[in-house]
Amino acid sequence: MIYSRFDNSELMQLPDCDGLLENGKCKFLDVPACRGKDCSFSHKKDSFEKVYARLRLLSEEKQEHISKKYYNGDRPWAESEE
């Protein structure tokens, strides 16, 4: 069971953000709960797609460097490619 300070109806009113966890917290910021529309760090799902599209255009060496430095060797942009 996931504990949250929000009930289901409150969670439905929060923004569609990649940082929103099931418990109402943010995976990007160290805050006790999602700030909702007041959050200036809110990421829409399509904004990551734009970043990932740009990363896919980089050389293999650059992609390898970025994946090791920022993503623990993973390449989420390769998974999101359609």
C-alpha positions in Angstrom: 0.0 0.0 0.0 1.3 3.5 -0.9 0.7 6.1 1.7 0.0 9.6 0.6 -1.2 12.9 2.1 -3.5 13.1 -0.9 -6.7 11.1 -1.6 -7.4 9.9 -5.1 -9.5 12.9 -6.1 -6.7 15.3 -5.0 -4.1 13.3 -7.0 -6.2 13.6 -10.1 -6.1 17.4 -9.8 -2.3 17.5 -9.8 -0.5 18.3 -13.1 0.5 15.6 -15.6 4.2 15.8 -14.7 6.9 13.2 -15.1 8.2 14.0 -11.6 4.9 13.2 -9.9 5.1 10.0 -7.9 2.2 7.8 -6.9 2.4 9.1 -3.3 2.0 12.7 -4.4 5.7 13.6 -3.9 8.2 14.8 -6.5 11.1 12.7 -7.8 13.0 15.8 -9.0 12.7 18.2 -6.1 13.3 17.6 -2.3 9.8 18.9 -1.3 7.3 17.2 1.0 4.6 17.1 -1.7 3.9 18.1 -5.3 3.4 21.9 -5.6 0.9 21.4 -8.4 0.4 24.4 -10.7 2.7 26.5 -8.6 5.7 24.4 -9.4 8.1 26.1 -11.8 10.0 22.8 -12.3 7.0 20.9 -13.7 7.9 18.7 -16.7 5.3 17.7 -19.2 5.8 14.3 -20.7 6.3 15.8 -24.2 9.2 18.0 -23.0 11.3 14.9 -22.3 10.5 13.6 -25.7 12.1 16.7 -27.2 15.2 16.2 -25.1 15.4 12.5 -26.0 15.0 13.3 -29.7 18.0 15.7 -29.4 20.1 13.1 -27.6 19.4 10.5 -30.3 21.0 12.9 -32.8 24.3 13.0 -31.0 27.3 10.9 -31.9 27.6 7.5 -30.2 30.6 8.8 -28.2 28.6 11.8 -26.8 25.6 9.6 -26.0 27.9 7.2 -24.1 29.4 10.0 -22.2 26.0 11.5 -21.2 24.5 8.2 -20.3 27.4 7.4 -17.9 27.6 10.8 -16.4 23.9 11.6 -15.9 22.0 8.3 -16.3 24.1 5.6 -14.6 24.9 4.1 -18.0 21.2 3.9 -19.0 19.9 5.5 -22.2 16.2 6.3 -21.6 16.1 8.2 -24.9 16.8 5.0 -26.8 13.8 3.3 -25.1 11.5 6.2 -26.0 12.3 6.0 -29.7 9.3 5.1 -31.8 
